[in-house]
Amino acid sequence: MDPLKTVITSFIDMSDEQYAIIHPIMQKMEVKKDTNLLQQGQVCKHVYFVESGFFRMFYVDYKGNEINARFAKPNDFMVDFVSFITKTPSQYHWRAMEDSTIIALDYEEIEKAYELYPKWQKFGRLIAEWSYIQIMQREEMLHFQTPEERYETLLKTQPYLFNLVSQNQLSSYIGIKPESLSRLRKRILGK
């Protein structure tokens, strides 16, 4: 079974015929390492599915620092929902961290599928809910956990990040300075 169908059917039962509806609107793309798929100021017009590779979503703060907001690995969906739904410029960049293969689904085509097929509309709602939960879990981690708890949460929930991102990128994701992350790592490893 193809990876996209496997992920979709993990959210909702869907027949081969229902799944085949999106074949004509799927656009497979190769994205080279260090290429921005979306840049701040552009409108996000696609939902992306990562077949292979790795991406980070970040913004540049008022001091010029890159702050990581999300990461996407194989079998993840990527979208800036605010930009996608409101058709307003994104505040984020999506950058390939390695050579990647993605499937792009266009906004207008997705909307047509939603109108014509209730299963796709339900899937769209479920994936939006899932995405919201992911965003809120990170927000709650930043608001309600100590830096050490955040680090330990990542070790449990996203251990792959420790091999795929730099210390600077990891520290910005958990909301601490790189030197604080270094001290934190030493303290945790010393336990």
N, C-alpha and C positions, 0 to 999 in steps of 0.2 A: 504494500500500500504506500502511496506517496506521503511524504511527511506532512504536507498541508492538510490532507484529508484526515490523517491520524489525529492531528491537533484539533481540527474542527469537530470530528466525531467524539473527541473527549469532552466536548462541551454539549453536544446535541446529537441525537440520532439523525442520520441523514442517509438517504438511499444514494446509490450510484448516479441515478438520474438527477436527483436534486443537487448533488455535488457538481455534476457535469455542467450545470447552468453557468458556473463561473469560469469554465475553461476559456471561453472566448475573450473574457476580460482580464485574464491573468497575463501579466507581462513579466517575463523572467529577465533579470538584469544582473550583470557582473559589476561589482563595485570594488575598485582598487583600494588598497590600504591608504589611509590618510586622505581619502576623498570625502567631502561633505555630501551627504545624500539630501540634507535639508540645511539651509543656512538661516540664521537669524534674519528676519525681515521678509522671508519668502512665505507664501501661503502653503501649508501642507495640503496637498491635493490627493494623497494616496495613503492607503494602509499598506504597510510592508510586512511581509513574512520572511524571516531569516531562514534560508535553507542551510547555509553554511557561513561561517565567519563570526564576527563579533563587532558590535557597535556601541558607542557611548552617546548619550544625549547630555548636552551641557549648555550652559549659558555663560556669558562673560559679564562679571559684575562691574560696578561703577569704578572699581580700582584696576580693572583689566585682568582680573583673575578668572580662570576657567573653573567653573563649579559644576561638577558632575551631578546630574539629577537621576539618570537611569542608565541601565546597560541592557543590551539585547544580544542573546546568544542563539544558536540554532534552535528552531521550533518556537521562537518568540515572535509576537507581533510588535510592530513599532508604529506609532502614530502620535502626533501632537494633536490630541483631541480638541483642544480649544481652537487652534488654528483650523483644523479639519472641518469642524462643525460650523464655526462662525465665519469661515473664509477670511480671517484676519491674519496679518503677518505673525509668524511664529517668533517667540522670544528665544528659541533654542536652535542649536546645531545638532544634527545627527551625523557622526563621523565614523567611518569604517576604521576599526583598529587593526584589521587584517584583511587580506583579499577575501571578498564575500560574494555569495550568491543570494539574491533575494527575489521574491515575487511581489510585484506592485499591483495593487487593485485601486483603480481610479474612483474618486468620490462619486461622480455622476453615475457611473456604472453600478456602483454599490447601491446607490439610492434606487435605481431601477429595479435591481434584484429585490430590495426590501419591499417595494411596492407590489411586485408581481408574485413573490413567494414568501408566505408567512414563516417558513423554516429559516430563511435567510434573515428575516427581520428579527426573529427570536435569537439567532446566533449573534447578530449585531448587538443586541441588547446585552446578552451574556458576556460578550468579549469587552464591552464598555464597562460593565459592572466589575469584571475581573481586573481590568486596567485601573479602575478607580480604587479598588482594594489595594493593589500594588502601590499606588501613589500614596494612599493614606497610611499604609504600613510604614513606608519610609518616613513620612511626615511625623507619625507618632514616635518612631524610633528617634528622630532628631529632637522632638519636644520632650519626651518622657524617659529617655534612657541616658545614663551617663556615657561618656566616651568609651569606657571599658565595656559596658553592656552592649553598645552599638557594635564594637569590634567582635564581641562574642556572638552576637546575633548574626553578623555576616559570616562568621566561621561556620555556623550551623545552617544558615539558609542559602548562602551564595558563596560557598568555599572556592569555586572556580575563579572568582574575582582576584584572589590573592596571587594567581598565576598569570592573569591576563592584563592587569592594569598596574601602572606604576604606583609608587608610594604616594606621590603627589595627587594622582587621580583618586586613589583610595581615600586619602585623608580628606579631600574635598567632598567626596561622597558621604562620609560619615560626619562631616562638619567640624573637623579639627585641623590644626596646622600640621605639616609634614613632620616637624620635629617632635610634636606631641605624639604622633602616631609611632614614631621610632621608640620613644620612651615607653609608650603603652605596650608595644610588642615585646620589649625586653621584660617588662613587668609580668606580662601574661605568660611568656615562655619560661620565666623563672619560677613560676608556681609549681 
